[in-house]
Amino acid sequence: MLWLALYCPTLPLDCILRRWPEGLDPALAVTDLDGTKRLIAVATRKAQACGVFAGQSIATALSLLPDLVLIARKIEDERSALTEAALAALRFTPIVSLRASGLVMEISASLKLFGGSRSLKKSIAAAMRVQGLRIAAAEAPTPHGAWLLAQENARRRMQAARSKPKATRATEPQAPATFIDALDALPIVHLETTRSSLKRLDGIGVTTLADLRRLPVKGLARRFGTDLIDELARAVGDKPDPQIVFEAPSRFDTRIELMARVETAEALVFASQRLLAQMTGWLTARRAAIRGFTLVLHHDRWTRDAIEPTAVTIALSTPSNDLSRLGTLVRERLTHLELKAPVLELSLEAPAIVEERESHGSLFPAREQAFETLSRLLEKLTARLGPEAMVRLERVADHRPERAWREVRGDLLEERVAVASSVSTRASRTRLPTTRSSAARRVSNTITPGCSCGPRPTWLLSEPQQLEVRAHRPVFESLPVELVAGPERIESGWWDDAPVTRDYFIGENQAGRLVWVYRERLPVPGQALWYLQGLFG
C-alpha cells in the first residue's frame, strides 16, 4: 500500500483567505486562546514582514501593525474546510481519512489511472489549491509515517522561507535511502505522544526518532506510557493502523460565504470552481453523473430592497462528472453575465443525478462518438449566449416541405443528438434507379431518420424557384436535368386554403448536381411546370 498525507500548516488562515476576493492580500492574523491569553496563531506574509509572528501577544502585534486585521480561530470552519477538501479528493481515490489539520489517502490503486505518482500528486495539489488550502505532502507505506513526513516537509519549507538559502546543490543533504531512514531522521516533536515530554526526552539526549527507537521498549513504556510505543510502531509499520474512511454524504449541499461583496460575475469563477470540484468528487464516490446543475448567486438579503438570488442553470447534452467540462461551461456563463447586485454567497444545486455510464474501449470509434464534438459545441454556445439565444428546427406533421418545419427558440440541449443507426436499412428500401449507381449512392445518404417519406435534401429553398424547360425537361444552372428517382406524389393542404398537388423527383444535371424538383400535377394555365425545391449536399 502507498499512502499520501496532505498536511495543512496554515489551516486556520487558509479557512479565512479562501473566502477573500481573489487578488486581495490583507495584513491579517488569526488569534487563538492559550490558556487564558489570546495570542497570534498564524499571520499572512504581509503581517509577518512587519514583525507579526505566531505566539505573539495581540498588544505587541497591534503596536507593530495598527492596521492588522484580527480574526478569532474557528475550529468548525477548519473541519468544514477539510470535509470539502475530502470531497474534492474523492476524485482521485475512494480511501480518504480526515486528520486534525489535513488528509491521508491511499493512492496505490490510482497511480496507473492518473499517470504515475508524480502526475497524481501534482493533480491532487492543484485540487487542494482550488479549495484554498496550502499543503505539504509526503508519501509512505504507512499512513502515520506519511503524516509525520508531511509535517517535517512543512517545517523545512517554513525555515527555508524565513532564511535565505546559502547552500548550493552540492552541499544539500541527500535523500534517505529507505522509508525507515527517513523516519529515523525526523525530530521527535512531530510525535503527538511526545509533546508533553519533550523536556525529559531532551534531557536524556533523545532528539530524533532514531534515538527513540534505540532505547529499550519496556523502559520507554514505564517512563512515558504505552501510547508512545504504539505511535512509533504504527509509524514504522510494526503495528496495524486502521483508518476511518471518509464517507460522502447521501445528498450534495454546500455553499461558500464570501468575506466581501463581489460586484462582477467574472470574479466568481474561482469560487465556483471550488464548488464544482467538491461536486465532481461526490459524484465520483457515488459512481454517478449529472445532466445539469444550477449555480445560485445569493445577494444581500438584509437590505430594505431584498433581491432574489440569481440562478445560473447549466445543461449538459450527455451526463458527465468531468470537472474540466463543467468548469468550462460555468466560466463561459459567468464571463458574460451581468450581476444585478453584489454577491455574498454561492451555492450549488445538483438535482439531475443519474448513474454513471461506463465507457468501453474499442478499436474503431462508436457511431455515438461522432456527435461528441457537436454536443460539446452546443453546450458551450448555450452557456455563453444563453438558451434563449439558441434557435432549433422542429418538425411539423405536414407533408408540404415548406410547412414541415418551424423555428423554435429554446435550449438546444433539450433535443438529444440522434444517431442514424438504421440509415443503410432504410436506404435499401428506397426505390432508386439502377442505371445511375453513383447518383443512387449519394441519394441514399439523404434519407431523413424517422421519416417514412422519400429522400430529402439538406438545403430547402425558402420559396420554390421556377425552372426553365427545354425539350420538356427542366434546366438547372443552364444544364438539363435527368430524373433519377421519383415520382413522390404530395397532395395536401386542402383544409387551410393552401392546397398542393405535386409530383417530386430527384434529378441530376450534367455537372453532377443533385436537385429536388417538382411539377404541378394540375398546372395552372400560364404558369411553369417545373420548380426547384431543394439541393442535395
PyMOL commands that set and color helices and strands:
alter all, ss='L'
color gray80, all
select helices_A, chain A and resi 11-17+45-49+58-64+75-89+108-110+117-130+143-162+169-171+179-184+188-190+192-194+198-203+209-214+217-224+226-236+265-285+323-335+367-385+387-389+401-403+412-414+423-429+437-444
alter helices_A, ss='H'
color red, helices_A
select strands_A, chain A and resi 3-7+28-34+37-43+69-72+96-99+102-106+136-140+254-262+288-299+310-320+343-355+391-395+405-409+459-466+468-470+473-476+479-492+500-509+514-520+530-535
alter strands_A, ss='S'
color yellow, strands_A
deselect
rebuild
show_as cartoon
